[in-house]
Amino acid sequence: MAKVKKGFFCQNCGTQHTQWQGQCNGCKEWNTLLEELLSKEAPKEWESNQKQKTAQPIRIDQIDVAAIPRIKTGDAEFDRVLGGGIVPGVVVLLGGEPGIGKSTLLLQLALQLKKKVLYVSGEESQQQIKLRAGRMGLDENHCYVLSETETQRIFLQIQKLNPELVIIDSIQTLHSSHIESGAGSVSQIRNCAAELIQYAKTTNVPVILVGHITKDGAIAGPKILEHMVDTVFQFEGDRNHIYRILRAQKNRFGATSEIGIYEMVSQGLRQVTNPSEVLISEKEENLSGHAIAATIEGVRPLMIEVQALVSTAVYGTPQRSSTGFNSKRLNMLLAVLEKRAGFALGSKDVFINITGGMSIEDPALDLAVIAAILSSYHDLPIPQQICFAAEIGLSGEIRPVAKADQRIQEAEKLGFERFVVSQYTKLGGTQKSIQIQQLSKVESLVDLLF
């Protein structure tokens, strides 16, 4: 009887050790080593069925890239985050919270794409996927569904079908018969991902992998998984809100600053092509504590509503709470208001909320946050047709922000009449119908609004 071989793998970085120890030699994390069964090194199923080709070096100026067309998916938001479409042979890893809509997004993509797609699910049966596709109201004959978890059988079906796109839902459910450890272990995830990447690069067929995440929000499995793939997407949003945001954390074929916004409806995920109109709530009357900020996500300008509530602290210690805005930055802005503008906020509770479940890191929100705080403090509403975009310095100066012209054009398109920016903002020479008001100090903002 053959001796069973065992090894110890770090669940964080995937480094193999011959025996258990407290600290990993690779990433220096403690208590991350788990025992897994090993087997003799077997040839990968895809590699064994392909003729081994020796790669030849090519001079860099002779490499032709003009002949690589991107595949349009029919989903404008997904294409934007990818950088213009799917590159042949790309491997995309999509992570997100359970129930956020990862499978719905990819099934919708498979049904919309006018190409032969193989959707492999290790979590749902074919009947369940058909029922979900029926709710979307999309009827497409190019999508093939396979419920399988063993990679050797998956590649057998791939060779028969020859799809133009492969979707795996999810990489943590796959297992290879050449590895004796269970599905979801470090060695299984690494081996299965390596086989799929080898297939994608050999045949130029794009592969999209769904990845589970841990309770800390990181994609489950070894960190090397994110290094192996070409693109890492994060699908995020609160399940209590209807909006979902698709972000690129890594993209070898495009920018990582782009976002795609979706709305969860009963038929699936609807693309939000103009998020500014959705993120600004409709109000019949002016309310205090509301201000509109012009922010930039990637190359897309967004108009965001900032809400503030200032009230007297009842329990002694004032509360400082923010949703979607950096709490440390909020404390800094309150200190600037107290020191430079003379507002006694030390005994007040201050709450900040960015509407729509959005989380914004753009410093251009500073001026809108201060305007909303002052509006709630005085209980006086800010006129609805005014918006803000400027950063606040520690000495109370109003600093300029990048891409001011794009922000102004978005505000002008949505019907705003006044736009407040820094006095030092460099604006283009084109004539604008919107009134531009330039300020230099926080004190001048108080005079302008109240």
Sequence and secondary structure as in RCSB ss.txt:
>XXXX:A:sequence
MAKVKKGFFCQNCGTQHTQWQGQCNGCKEWNTLLEELLSKEAPKEWESNQKQKTAQPIRIDQIDVAAIPRIKTGD
AEFDRVLGGGIVPGVVVLLGGEPGIGKSTLLLQLALQLKKKVLYVSGEESQQQIKLRAGRMGLDENHCYVLSETE
TQRIFLQIQKLNPELVIIDSIQTLHSSHIESGAGSVSQIRNCAAELIQYAKTTNVPVILVGHITKDGAIAGPKIL
EHMVDTVFQFEGDRNHIYRILRAQKNRFGATSEIGIYEMVSQGLRQVTNPSEVLISEKEENLSGHAIAATIEGVR
PLMIEVQALVSTAVYGTPQRSSTGFNSKRLNMLLAVLEKRAGFALGSKDVFINITGGMSIEDPALDLAVIAAILS
SYHDLPIPQQICFAAEIGLSGEIRPVAKADQRIQEAEKLGFERFVVSQYTKLGGTQKSIQIQQLSKVESLVDLLF
>XXXX:A:secstr
    EEEEEETTT  EESS  SB TTT  BS EEEEEE      HHHHTS         GGG   TT   B  S 
HHHHHHHTSSB TT EEEEEE TTSSHHHHHHHHHHHSSS EEEEESSS HHHHHHHHHHHT   TTEEEEE  B
HHHHHHHHHHH  SEEEEE GGG B TT  S TTSHHHHHHHHHHHHHHHHHHT  EEEEE B TTSSBSS THH
HHHSSEEEEEE  TTSSEEEEEEEEETTS SS EEEEEEETTEEEE S HHHHHS   SS  TTEEEEEEEETTE
EEEEEEEEEEEE SSSS  EEEESS HHHHHHHHHHHHHHS    TTEEEEEEEGGG     GGGHHHHHHHHHH
HHHT    TTEEE  EE TTSBEE  S HHHHHHHHHHTT  EEEEETT    SS  SSEEEEESBHHHHHHHH 
